[in-house]
Amino acid sequence: MPPPPERRDHARIKVKIPVELHFEDNDTPFRCATADISLQGCYIETMFPFPVDTPVEIKLDANTTLLVLGKIVTSDPQVGNGIQFTKMLPEDIEELRAFLDAIHKEAAEKEAAERETAEKEAAAKKAGEKKER
């Protein structure tokens, strides 16, 4: 059975970014990290997730501190929360876009280098097998 169609407009990137969450009814910030992030939201891992529709103010530490308003859209017990970004300054959107583009580029370069190494090792192994014959 094929996976369900992707509902997101922007791809999620698996990366841990320090996050500080602030809730209306609590003066103490909740510190955690993202499991993944896109331009429109993120997922945080927490044993005690927050209820769906809870508004949240978010500070993302992505090279610089980005301030975002959001709301909890998924709550997975003993796993975490999906957070949708609802308001962000245009300059913070551009900072996040640049940060995510850099991470995506770095991951693609690493994957290409690993693939090249694997291909070289396979070619060397094949050459070694031919010599043994």
QUIWOSUL-V229690 format. One record per residue. N is the residue number from 0. RES is the residue in three letters. PHI is phi in degrees with one decimal (NA if undefined). BURIAL is # if it has 16 or more other C-alpha atoms within 10 Angstrom, else .. D_LAST is the distance of its C-alpha to the last C-alpha in Angstrom with 1 decimal. Layout:
# QUIWOSUL-V229690
<<N RES PHI BURIAL D_LAST> <N RES PHI BURIAL D_LAST>>
This chain:
# QUIWOSUL-V229690
<<0 MET NA . 44.9> <1 PRO -70.8 . 44.6> <2 PRO -66.3 . 45.9> <3 PRO -64.1 . 49.5> <4 PRO -63.7 . 50.1> <5 GLU -67.9 . 50.3> <6 ARG -94.9 . 53.9> <7 ARG -87.7 . 53.6> <8 ASP -80.3 . 54.3> <9 HIS -125.0 . 52.2> <10 ALA -65.3 . 48.7> <11 ARG -87.1 # 48.6> <12 ILE -116.7 # 46.6> <13 LYS -75.7 . 45.5> <14 VAL -159.1 # 47.0> <15 LYS -92.6 # 49.3> <16 ILE -121.9 # 52.4> <17 PRO -59.3 # 55.4> <18 VAL -133.7 # 58.3> <19 GLU -123.6 # 61.9> <20 LEU -103.2 # 63.8> <21 HIS -124.2 # 67.6> <22 PHE -113.7 . 69.6> <23 GLU -55.8 . 73.3> <24 ASP -92.3 . 74.5> <25 ASN -144.9 . 72.7> <26 ASP -81.1 . 73.1> <27 THR -87.8 . 70.0> <28 PRO -70.3 . 66.8> <29 PHE -102.8 . 63.7> <30 ARG -100.7 . 60.6> <31 CYS -159.6 . 57.1> <32 ALA -142.8 # 54.1> <33 THR -74.2 # 52.7> <34 ALA -94.7 # 49.7> <35 ASP -154.1 # 49.4> <36 ILE -154.0 # 51.7> <37 SER -139.0 # 52.6> <38 LEU -70.1 # 55.5> <39 GLN -110.2 # 57.5> <40 GLY 174.0 # 56.9> <41 CYS -151.8 # 54.8> <42 TYR -123.6 # 53.9> <43 ILE -113.5 # 54.8> <44 GLU -98.1 # 53.7> <45 THR -155.7 # 56.6> <46 MET -68.1 . 57.5> <47 PHE -121.4 . 61.0> <48 PRO -68.3 # 60.8> <49 PHE -90.5 # 63.9> <50 PRO -68.6 . 65.7> <51 VAL -58.0 . 64.9> <52 ASP 76.6 . 67.3> <53 THR -72.1 . 68.0> <54 PRO -72.6 # 68.5> <55 VAL -147.0 # 66.7> <56 GLU -102.0 # 66.8> <57 ILE -121.0 # 63.4> <58 LYS -113.7 # 62.4> <59 LEU -101.0 # 58.8> <60 ASP -99.8 # 57.4> <61 ALA -113.4 # 55.0> <62 ASN 68.7 . 55.2> <63 THR -140.4 . 59.0> <64 THR -82.6 . 61.2> <65 LEU -108.0 # 61.6> <66 LEU -104.3 # 64.5> <67 VAL -138.5 # 64.0> <68 LEU -100.1 # 66.2> <69 GLY -154.8 # 64.5> <70 LYS -144.4 # 64.9> <71 ILE -72.6 # 62.9> <72 VAL -114.7 # 61.5> <73 THR -136.9 # 59.3> <74 SER -136.1 # 59.8> <75 ASP -109.9 # 57.1> <76 PRO -51.3 . 58.3> <77 GLN 60.4 . 56.4> <78 VAL -126.8 . 54.0> <79 GLY 163.9 # 55.8> <80 ASN -132.4 # 57.7> <81 GLY -92.9 # 57.0> <82 ILE -122.6 # 59.4> <83 GLN -95.6 # 60.4> <84 PHE -78.0 # 61.7> <85 THR -108.9 . 65.1> <86 LYS -152.8 . 66.4> <87 MET -152.4 # 64.9> <88 LEU -66.3 . 66.3> <89 PRO -54.5 . 64.7> <90 GLU -68.8 . 63.6> <91 ASP -72.1 . 61.9> <92 ILE -61.5 # 60.1> <93 GLU -67.2 . 58.8> <94 GLU -61.2 # 57.8> <95 LEU -65.7 # 55.9> <96 ARG -59.5 . 54.3> <97 ALA -63.0 . 53.1> <98 PHE -61.7 . 51.8> <99 LEU -67.0 # 49.8> <100 ASP -61.7 . 48.4> <101 ALA -64.0 . 47.2> <102 ILE -65.1 . 45.5> <103 HIS -62.2 . 43.9> <104 LYS -63.7 . 42.7> <105 GLU -61.5 . 41.3> <106 ALA -65.5 . 39.5> <107 ALA -65.1 . 38.0> <108 GLU -65.1 . 36.8> <109 LYS -64.9 . 35.3> <110 GLU -62.9 . 33.5> <111 ALA -63.2 . 32.1> <112 ALA -64.9 . 30.9> <113 GLU -65.7 . 29.2> <114 ARG -64.8 . 27.6> <115 GLU -62.7 . 26.3> <116 THR -62.3 . 24.9> <117 ALA -63.1 . 23.1> <118 GLU -65.4 . 21.7> <119 LYS -64.8 . 20.5> <120 GLU -64.3 . 18.9> <121 ALA -65.5 . 17.1> <122 ALA -65.8 . 15.9> <123 ALA -64.9 . 14.8> <124 LYS -65.1 . 12.9> <125 LYS -64.6 . 11.2> <126 ALA -64.3 . 10.4> <127 GLY -66.0 . 9.1> <128 GLU -67.7 . 6.8> <129 LYS -66.3 . 5.4> <130 LYS -66.7 . 5.5> <131 GLU -70.3 . 3.8> <132 ARG -77.3 . 0.0>>
